[in-house]
Amino acid sequence: MKTEDQRLSREQVGSIVTMLRLTTDRELNCSECLQHVGEYAETRLAGKPLDEILAGIEQHLELCPECREEFLALQQILKAGL
C-alpha cells in the first residue's frame, strides 16, 4: 500500500504525460543532437522549414535540458553576430 508521500503530484503526472506525448519511434541521442544543433539553430534563425532530421533535433531539445542549454547558448551567439 502506498503512503501519501509516495504519490506523484499533479505537476509530476502532467510532466510525465507531456514527455510521453513528445516521444517518437526513433529518438535522437545527445551526441546525434549536438552534431546537428548548429544547422538547426541557423535554420530556425533564418525562418526556414525544418527537414526530418532537424525536426528530430527540435523534439530532442524539448526533452533534454542539457542539449537545450547548448542550443540556447549557440542561438545567442548567432543572434549577436547579426
C-alpha positions in Angstrom: 0.0 0.0 0.0 1.4 3.4 -1.0 1.5 6.2 1.5 0.7 9.8 0.6 4.5 10.6 0.4 4.9 8.1 -2.4 2.2 9.6 -4.6 3.0 11.8 -7.6 1.8 15.4 -7.6 -0.4 16.7 -10.4 2.6 18.6 -11.8 4.7 15.4 -11.9 2.0 13.4 -13.6 1.5 16.3 -16.1 5.2 16.4 -16.8 5.3 12.6 -17.4 2.3 12.7 -19.7 3.9 15.6 -21.7 7.2 13.7 -22.1 5.3 10.6 -23.3 3.4 12.7 -25.8 6.7 14.0 -27.2 8.3 10.6 -27.7 8.7 9.2 -31.2 9.6 5.8 -32.7 13.2 7.0 -33.3 14.7 9.2 -30.7 18.0 11.0 -31.2 20.6 10.7 -28.5 22.5 13.7 -27.2 25.5 13.1 -29.5 23.3 13.0 -32.6 21.5 16.1 -31.5 24.7 18.1 -30.9 26.1 17.1 -34.3 23.2 18.9 -36.0 22.3 21.6 -33.4 24.3 24.3 -35.3 22.4 23.6 -38.5 19.1 23.6 -36.5 19.9 27.0 -34.9 20.8 28.5 -38.3 17.7 27.1 -39.9 15.5 28.4 -37.2 17.2 31.8 -37.2 16.6 32.1 -41.0 12.9 31.1 -40.6 13.3 28.2 -42.9 11.3 24.9 -42.6 12.8 22.0 -40.8 13.6 18.8 -42.5 13.1 15.4 -40.8 16.5 15.4 -39.1 16.1 18.9 -37.8 12.6 18.2 -36.6 14.1 15.4 -34.6 16.6 17.9 -33.1 13.7 20.1 -32.1 11.9 17.2 -30.4 15.1 16.2 -28.6 15.6 19.8 -27.3 12.2 19.8 -25.8 13.0 16.7 -23.8 16.7 17.3 -22.9 17.7 20.2 -20.7 21.4 19.8 -21.3 21.2 19.9 -25.1 18.6 22.8 -24.9 21.1 24.8 -22.8 23.8 24.2 -25.6 21.3 25.3 -28.2 20.2 28.4 -26.4 23.9 29.5 -25.9 24.6 28.9 -29.6 21.4 30.8 -30.5 22.5 33.8 -28.5 25.9 33.8 -30.2 24.3 33.6 -33.7 21.9 36.4 -32.9 24.7 38.6 -31.6 26.6 38.1 -34.9 23.7 39.6 -36.9 
